[in-house]
Amino acid sequence: MSDKSDNHRSITIIRALRSAIVFALIVFLLATGAVSLALFAAPRISSFQGIEATTLYAAVKSVGYASLGEEPHIAPIEVTGAVPICPEVAESSIKPLKRAFALMRGTDEGSRLFDVLVDNEICVLVDDIPYNAAYAESRRTFPDDWSSSRIVVDRSLVRTTSVDLLAAILVHEATHIDRAVSGTACFFQDTCERLKNGVEIDEEIAAHTAEAEWWIAAFGVDGKRFAFQGDYGENKLAEAYLKGEEAFRLYVFDYRNDPREGIGI
């Protein structure tokens, strides 16, 4: 009996050590930017086996960032009342959106934009978008009802991205809605510069400004230390914003000048 107990204890210790070593490897790979290798290593931990790849990817990033001290500098403010999520959104997307809204509300401007959505009964949908991460549809019905407006976020983004990146995108799209509700959107005057792909550059500069300011509040002027994919893009956006108005305009112009803009919307 004692021998079996000792043997079981040894096996348990070996498994725990193996998991600890693999987890340390995951954190190291995240720190060096090798996210795909970290994702490959994660299933070697028995607890992760059988988990869907996209879910595992998001979990690995979340845990790795937390271990590396990559939490935002702002505290989330949990939503206790109405949440601007459309009823048809799948249950699997509701939790990440709620977390993103809570983090969005961690700044004064983010909280104000959240209230704009709630007060005007505007909700967020999740759908498959070929190119853009998200988009806002501003629709007014007589006399001054904006409740038909929607923010649509790409499904893969909700499934796999970090909550802070999702929050930054919600800030961007909510800014478009806010400009429509307040009467400052480009379509009221039709005087904004329009790119060949149809993007109104002045509208996007306003939304990207709010997005950059939120990201800087969350991660400081140096941005996220270990930034991959969308996080890296947010760092570059914030960096351009800090260089001044003209540099930021040129950056947004180049960034939004892609011919794929608006495909499938």
JOKA-V185712 format. One record per run of one state. SS is the DSSP state (a for helix, b for strand, c for the rest). FROM is the first residue (numbers start at 1). LEN is the number of residues. If there is no record, write none. Layout:
BEGIN
ss:SS from:FROM len:LEN
ss:SS from:FROM len:LEN
END
This chain:
BEGIN
ss:c from:1 len:1
ss:a from:2 len:30
ss:c from:32 len:3
ss:a from:35 len:8
ss:c from:43 len:3
ss:a from:46 len:3
ss:c from:49 len:4
ss:a from:53 len:15
ss:c from:68 len:17
ss:b from:85 len:1
ss:c from:86 len:5
ss:a from:91 len:14
ss:c from:105 len:3
ss:a from:108 len:12
ss:c from:120 len:3
ss:b from:123 len:5
ss:c from:128 len:6
ss:b from:134 len:4
ss:c from:138 len:3
ss:b from:141 len:1
ss:c from:142 len:3
ss:b from:145 len:1
ss:c from:146 len:4
ss:b from:150 len:5
ss:a from:155 len:6
ss:c from:161 len:2
ss:a from:163 len:20
ss:c from:183 len:3
ss:a from:186 len:4
ss:c from:190 len:4
ss:b from:194 len:1
ss:c from:195 len:5
ss:b from:200 len:1
ss:a from:201 len:19
ss:c from:220 len:10
ss:a from:230 len:13
ss:c from:243 len:2
ss:a from:245 len:11
ss:c from:256 len:10
END
